[in-house]
Amino acid sequence: MTTTAATSVNAPTSEVRIRHSQKGQWKRRAPLLPALIFLIIVTQLPFVATLVISFMRWNALDPNNKGFAGIDNYRTVFTDPTLRSSVITTVVLTVTVVLVSLAIGFAVALLLNQSFIGRGIVRTMMIAPFLIVPVAAALLFKHGIYNPTYGLLNGSITSLWDLFGAKNPPQPDWIGSHPKIMVEVELIWQWTPFMMLILLAGLQSRDGEIMEAALVDGANPWQMFRNITLPHMRQYLELGGLLGSIFIVQNFDSVFTITSGGLGTANLPYTIYQTFFSAHDYGLASAQGVVVVAGSIVIATFALRVVSSLFVEEEAGR
């Protein structure tokens, strides 16, 4: 009897607690609903519309030929030689910029992790390129550095020639001769600070006791770097590479500003721009956009897994 009575008394109490906890959860989540609704309206509804249009035959230059096209637009995306070339350009551009930015960013992070006078000022100066608007950075390189008449590169060559008393210094057309490299250099300059920030945070998260123990045991700097620093930095390198790939694969500003997509530098975002605004083929442009978004989602999935694994390791180390 006593057990039954206790059970009957406790049951309503537990139900009340569950209801109170559910109400508390809704009270905490309610302020986030306007932001969630806004996010859905701004991002998801346009994507759904783009997905629908990607299955349509819709060209503004031929308004009478409009209807359902099935997967024809996607077939064109993967079989058209021009689009295939833009896909290859996108992959090469992304891989080159990410790898070089990681290498330089890692080297700079190792230097900035040391103690020296004015380290805070140097760190601020190294971060500055990442804070510049992408279009402004591209214009700076196109006119201030690459320009064959008054750019910094050719100006430096002329100064060196004058210094040694030589005549007729070369004035190469950097963009015309090496268009892809020039775009990559500008992107590397802008994204190296981003990689440096991530890797610097990784270096500062190393266990100081392990480093001190290695020194006491007689390990030299190279051994400490190879056996302690590199294994610790692996996931930070992966995170920087994945996050950089997400942004660089969608880069439009540099290609549009420096080369206008010419000379074999047209990547997928620029090709989408041309298809939509020049050819006015809304169906094909939408299919191209969906392919880019799908690729970005794949990369972002790997990035989120890396981030979650970092948190798990931090919790395990505490």
Secondary structure in CASP SS format (residue, H / E / C, confidence):
PFRMAT SS
TARGET T0000
AUTHOR 0000-0000-0000
METHOD secondary structure of the structure
MODEL  1
M C 1.00
T H 1.00
T H 1.00
T H 1.00
A H 1.00
A H 1.00
T H 1.00
S H 1.00
V H 1.00
N H 1.00
A H 1.00
P H 1.00
T H 1.00
S H 1.00
E H 1.00
V H 1.00
R H 1.00
I H 1.00
R H 1.00
H H 1.00
S H 1.00
Q H 1.00
K H 1.00
G H 1.00
Q H 1.00
W H 1.00
K H 1.00
R H 1.00
R H 1.00
A H 1.00
P H 1.00
L H 1.00
L H 1.00
P H 1.00
A H 1.00
L H 1.00
I H 1.00
F H 1.00
L H 1.00
I H 1.00
I H 1.00
V H 1.00
T H 1.00
Q H 1.00
L H 1.00
P H 1.00
F H 1.00
V H 1.00
A H 1.00
T H 1.00
L H 1.00
V H 1.00
I H 1.00
S C 1.00
F C 1.00
M E 1.00
R E 1.00
W C 1.00
N E 1.00
A C 1.00
L C 1.00
D C 1.00
P C 1.00
N C 1.00
N C 1.00
K C 1.00
G E 1.00
F E 1.00
A C 1.00
G C 1.00
I C 1.00
D H 1.00
N H 1.00
Y H 1.00
R H 1.00
T H 1.00
V H 1.00
F H 1.00
T H 1.00
D C 1.00
P H 1.00
T H 1.00
L H 1.00
R H 1.00
S H 1.00
S H 1.00
V H 1.00
I H 1.00
T H 1.00
T H 1.00
V H 1.00
V H 1.00
L H 1.00
T H 1.00
V H 1.00
T H 1.00
V H 1.00
V H 1.00
L H 1.00
V H 1.00
S H 1.00
L H 1.00
A H 1.00
I H 1.00
G H 1.00
F H 1.00
A H 1.00
V H 1.00
A H 1.00
L H 1.00
L H 1.00
L H 1.00
N C 1.00
Q C 1.00
S C 1.00
F C 1.00
I C 1.00
G C 1.00
R H 1.00
G H 1.00
I H 1.00
V H 1.00
R H 1.00
T H 1.00
M H 1.00
M H 1.00
I H 1.00
A H 1.00
P H 1.00
F H 1.00
L H 1.00
I C 1.00
V C 1.00
P H 1.00
V H 1.00
A H 1.00
A H 1.00
A H 1.00
L H 1.00
L H 1.00
F H 1.00
K H 1.00
H H 1.00
G H 1.00
I H 1.00
Y C 1.00
N C 1.00
P C 1.00
T C 1.00
Y C 1.00
G C 1.00
L H 1.00
L H 1.00
N H 1.00
G H 1.00
S H 1.00
I H 1.00
T H 1.00
S H 1.00
L H 1.00
W H 1.00
D H 1.00
L H 1.00
F C 1.00
G C 1.00
A C 1.00
K C 1.00
N C 1.00
P C 1.00
P C 1.00
Q C 1.00
P C 1.00
D C 1.00
W H 1.00
I H 1.00
G H 1.00
S H 1.00
H C 1.00
P H 1.00
K H 1.00
I H 1.00
M H 1.00
V H 1.00
E H 1.00
V H 1.00
E H 1.00
L H 1.00
I H 1.00
W H 1.00
Q H 1.00
W H 1.00
T H 1.00
P H 1.00
F H 1.00
M H 1.00
M H 1.00
L H 1.00
I H 1.00
L H 1.00
L H 1.00
A H 1.00
G H 1.00
L H 1.00
Q H 1.00
S C 1.00
R C 1.00
D C 1.00
G H 1.00
E H 1.00
I H 1.00
M H 1.00
E H 1.00
A H 1.00
A H 1.00
L H 1.00
V H 1.00
D C 1.00
G C 1.00
A C 1.00
N C 1.00
P H 1.00
W H 1.00
Q H 1.00
M H 1.00
F H 1.00
R H 1.00
N H 1.00
I H 1.00
T H 1.00
L H 1.00
P H 1.00
H H 1.00
M H 1.00
R H 1.00
Q H 1.00
Y H 1.00
L H 1.00
E H 1.00
L H 1.00
G H 1.00
G H 1.00
L H 1.00
L H 1.00
G H 1.00
S H 1.00
I H 1.00
F H 1.00
I H 1.00
V C 1.00
Q C 1.00
N C 1.00
F C 1.00
D H 1.00
S H 1.00
V H 1.00
F H 1.00
T H 1.00
I H 1.00
T C 1.00
S C 1.00
G C 1.00
G C 1.00
L C 1.00
G C 1.00
T C 1.00
A C 1.00
N C 1.00
L H 1.00
P H 1.00
Y H 1.00
T H 1.00
I H 1.00
Y H 1.00
Q H 1.00
T H 1.00
F H 1.00
F H 1.00
S H 1.00
A C 1.00
H C 1.00
D E 1.00
Y H 1.00
G H 1.00
L H 1.00
A H 1.00
S H 1.00
A H 1.00
Q H 1.00
G H 1.00
V H 1.00
V H 1.00
V H 1.00
V H 1.00
A H 1.00
G H 1.00
S H 1.00
I H 1.00
V H 1.00
I H 1.00
A H 1.00
T H 1.00
F H 1.00
A H 1.00
L H 1.00
R H 1.00
V H 1.00
V H 1.00
S H 1.00
S H 1.00
L H 1.00
F H 1.00
V H 1.00
E H 1.00
E H 1.00
E H 1.00
A H 1.00
G H 1.00
R C 1.00
END
